[in-house]
């Protein structure tokens, strides 16, 4: 499995798409789309696109670790 191409948080784009989420978490693209549609995941629908604000994504990850 291919790892993330990002070396640190600052390299992430302001808004993450499913491909970014896939790469960061090391999951499949279909799993990334499923996750982005889950209640409680910080995604935003803009037209037909689903994006995730990078700051909210980071907070979501922290919340998952602290459960």
PyMOL CGO cylinders between C-alpha atoms (Angstrom):
from pymol import cmd
from pymol.cgo import CYLINDER

trace = [
    CYLINDER, 0.00, 0.00, 0.00, 1.26, 3.43, -0.91, 0.3, 1, 1, 1, 1, 1, 1,
    CYLINDER, 1.26, 3.43, -0.91, 1.81, 5.81, 2.01, 0.3, 1, 1, 1, 1, 1, 1,
    CYLINDER, 1.81, 5.81, 2.01, 0.94, 9.46, 2.27, 0.3, 1, 1, 1, 1, 1, 1,
    CYLINDER, 0.94, 9.46, 2.27, 2.84, 11.89, 0.05, 0.3, 1, 1, 1, 1, 1, 1,
    CYLINDER, 2.84, 11.89, 0.05, 2.59, 14.58, 2.73, 0.3, 1, 1, 1, 1, 1, 1,
    CYLINDER, 2.59, 14.58, 2.73, 5.52, 15.00, 5.09, 0.3, 1, 1, 1, 1, 1, 1,
    CYLINDER, 5.52, 15.00, 5.09, 3.94, 17.47, 7.51, 0.3, 1, 1, 1, 1, 1, 1,
    CYLINDER, 3.94, 17.47, 7.51, 0.68, 19.21, 8.28, 0.3, 1, 1, 1, 1, 1, 1,
    CYLINDER, 0.68, 19.21, 8.28, 1.67, 22.46, 6.56, 0.3, 1, 1, 1, 1, 1, 1,
    CYLINDER, 1.67, 22.46, 6.56, 1.89, 20.69, 3.18, 0.3, 1, 1, 1, 1, 1, 1,
    CYLINDER, 1.89, 20.69, 3.18, -1.81, 19.83, 3.22, 0.3, 1, 1, 1, 1, 1, 1,
    CYLINDER, -1.81, 19.83, 3.22, -4.15, 21.91, 1.08, 0.3, 1, 1, 1, 1, 1, 1,
    CYLINDER, -4.15, 21.91, 1.08, -6.63, 24.18, 2.87, 0.3, 1, 1, 1, 1, 1, 1,
    CYLINDER, -6.63, 24.18, 2.87, -9.53, 21.97, 1.75, 0.3, 1, 1, 1, 1, 1, 1,
    CYLINDER, -9.53, 21.97, 1.75, -9.02, 18.21, 1.48, 0.3, 1, 1, 1, 1, 1, 1,
    CYLINDER, -9.02, 18.21, 1.48, -10.77, 16.06, -1.09, 0.3, 1, 1, 1, 1, 1, 1,
    CYLINDER, -10.77, 16.06, -1.09, -11.39, 12.31, -0.97, 0.3, 1, 1, 1, 1, 1, 1,
    CYLINDER, -11.39, 12.31, -0.97, -8.02, 11.60, -2.60, 0.3, 1, 1, 1, 1, 1, 1,
    CYLINDER, -8.02, 11.60, -2.60, -6.23, 13.61, 0.11, 0.3, 1, 1, 1, 1, 1, 1,
    CYLINDER, -6.23, 13.61, 0.11, -8.15, 11.84, 2.89, 0.3, 1, 1, 1, 1, 1, 1,
    CYLINDER, -8.15, 11.84, 2.89, -7.32, 8.49, 1.29, 0.3, 1, 1, 1, 1, 1, 1,
    CYLINDER, -7.32, 8.49, 1.29, -3.62, 9.28, 1.13, 0.3, 1, 1, 1, 1, 1, 1,
    CYLINDER, -3.62, 9.28, 1.13, -3.40, 10.72, 4.64, 0.3, 1, 1, 1, 1, 1, 1,
    CYLINDER, -3.40, 10.72, 4.64, -5.27, 7.89, 6.35, 0.3, 1, 1, 1, 1, 1, 1,
    CYLINDER, -5.27, 7.89, 6.35, -3.95, 5.10, 4.11, 0.3, 1, 1, 1, 1, 1, 1,
    CYLINDER, -3.95, 5.10, 4.11, -7.41, 3.85, 3.17, 0.3, 1, 1, 1, 1, 1, 1,
    CYLINDER, -7.41, 3.85, 3.17, -9.13, 3.09, -0.11, 0.3, 1, 1, 1, 1, 1, 1,
    CYLINDER, -9.13, 3.09, -0.11, -10.89, 5.81, -2.09, 0.3, 1, 1, 1, 1, 1, 1,
    CYLINDER, -10.89, 5.81, -2.09, -14.27, 4.17, -1.48, 0.3, 1, 1, 1, 1, 1, 1,
    CYLINDER, -14.27, 4.17, -1.48, -13.58, 4.12, 2.28, 0.3, 1, 1, 1, 1, 1, 1,
    CYLINDER, -13.58, 4.12, 2.28, -12.62, 7.80, 2.11, 0.3, 1, 1, 1, 1, 1, 1,
    CYLINDER, -12.62, 7.80, 2.11, -15.94, 8.67, 0.45, 0.3, 1, 1, 1, 1, 1, 1,
    CYLINDER, -15.94, 8.67, 0.45, -17.86, 6.59, 3.01, 0.3, 1, 1, 1, 1, 1, 1,
    CYLINDER, -17.86, 6.59, 3.01, -16.04, 8.31, 5.87, 0.3, 1, 1, 1, 1, 1, 1,
    CYLINDER, -16.04, 8.31, 5.87, -16.70, 11.75, 4.39, 0.3, 1, 1, 1, 1, 1, 1,
    CYLINDER, -16.70, 11.75, 4.39, -20.45, 10.98, 4.33, 0.3, 1, 1, 1, 1, 1, 1,
    CYLINDER, -20.45, 10.98, 4.33, -20.59, 9.84, 7.98, 0.3, 1, 1, 1, 1, 1, 1,
    CYLINDER, -20.59, 9.84, 7.98, -22.35, 11.96, 10.55, 0.3, 1, 1, 1, 1, 1, 1,
    CYLINDER, -22.35, 11.96, 10.55, -19.79, 13.67, 12.76, 0.3, 1, 1, 1, 1, 1, 1,
    CYLINDER, -19.79, 13.67, 12.76, -17.08, 13.79, 10.11, 0.3, 1, 1, 1, 1, 1, 1,
    CYLINDER, -17.08, 13.79, 10.11, -16.23, 17.42, 9.23, 0.3, 1, 1, 1, 1, 1, 1,
    CYLINDER, -16.23, 17.42, 9.23, -17.10, 17.41, 5.55, 0.3, 1, 1, 1, 1, 1, 1,
    CYLINDER, -17.10, 17.41, 5.55, -18.75, 20.18, 3.54, 0.3, 1, 1, 1, 1, 1, 1,
    CYLINDER, -18.75, 20.18, 3.54, -20.71, 19.71, 0.34, 0.3, 1, 1, 1, 1, 1, 1,
    CYLINDER, -20.71, 19.71, 0.34, -20.03, 22.34, -2.31, 0.3, 1, 1, 1, 1, 1, 1,
    CYLINDER, -20.03, 22.34, -2.31, -22.19, 21.53, -5.30, 0.3, 1, 1, 1, 1, 1, 1,
    CYLINDER, -22.19, 21.53, -5.30, -21.31, 17.95, -6.22, 0.3, 1, 1, 1, 1, 1, 1,
    CYLINDER, -21.31, 17.95, -6.22, -17.98, 18.05, -4.35, 0.3, 1, 1, 1, 1, 1, 1,
    CYLINDER, -17.98, 18.05, -4.35, -17.36, 16.97, -0.79, 0.3, 1, 1, 1, 1, 1, 1,
    CYLINDER, -17.36, 16.97, -0.79, -14.39, 18.65, 0.88, 0.3, 1, 1, 1, 1, 1, 1,
    CYLINDER, -14.39, 18.65, 0.88, -12.94, 18.71, 4.37, 0.3, 1, 1, 1, 1, 1, 1,
    CYLINDER, -12.94, 18.71, 4.37, -11.41, 21.83, 5.94, 0.3, 1, 1, 1, 1, 1, 1,
    CYLINDER, -11.41, 21.83, 5.94, -7.89, 20.89, 7.03, 0.3, 1, 1, 1, 1, 1, 1,
    CYLINDER, -7.89, 20.89, 7.03, -8.26, 22.43, 10.51, 0.3, 1, 1, 1, 1, 1, 1,
    CYLINDER, -8.26, 22.43, 10.51, -11.48, 20.51, 11.14, 0.3, 1, 1, 1, 1, 1, 1,
    CYLINDER, -11.48, 20.51, 11.14, -9.87, 17.30, 9.87, 0.3, 1, 1, 1, 1, 1, 1,
    CYLINDER, -9.87, 17.30, 9.87, -7.01, 17.73, 12.31, 0.3, 1, 1, 1, 1, 1, 1,
    CYLINDER, -7.01, 17.73, 12.31, -9.46, 18.31, 15.18, 0.3, 1, 1, 1, 1, 1, 1,
    CYLINDER, -9.46, 18.31, 15.18, -11.46, 15.23, 14.14, 0.3, 1, 1, 1, 1, 1, 1,
    CYLINDER, -11.46, 15.23, 14.14, -8.32, 13.08, 14.20, 0.3, 1, 1, 1, 1, 1, 1,
    CYLINDER, -8.32, 13.08, 14.20, -7.43, 14.38, 17.65, 0.3, 1, 1, 1, 1, 1, 1,
    CYLINDER, -7.43, 14.38, 17.65, -10.92, 13.58, 18.90, 0.3, 1, 1, 1, 1, 1, 1,
    CYLINDER, -10.92, 13.58, 18.90, -10.63, 10.02, 17.57, 0.3, 1, 1, 1, 1, 1, 1,
    CYLINDER, -10.63, 10.02, 17.57, -7.32, 9.50, 19.35, 0.3, 1, 1, 1, 1, 1, 1,
    CYLINDER, -7.32, 9.50, 19.35, -8.66, 10.84, 22.64, 0.3, 1, 1, 1, 1, 1, 1,
    CYLINDER, -8.66, 10.84, 22.64, -11.76, 8.58, 22.70, 0.3, 1, 1, 1, 1, 1, 1,
]
cmd.load_cgo(trace, "trace")
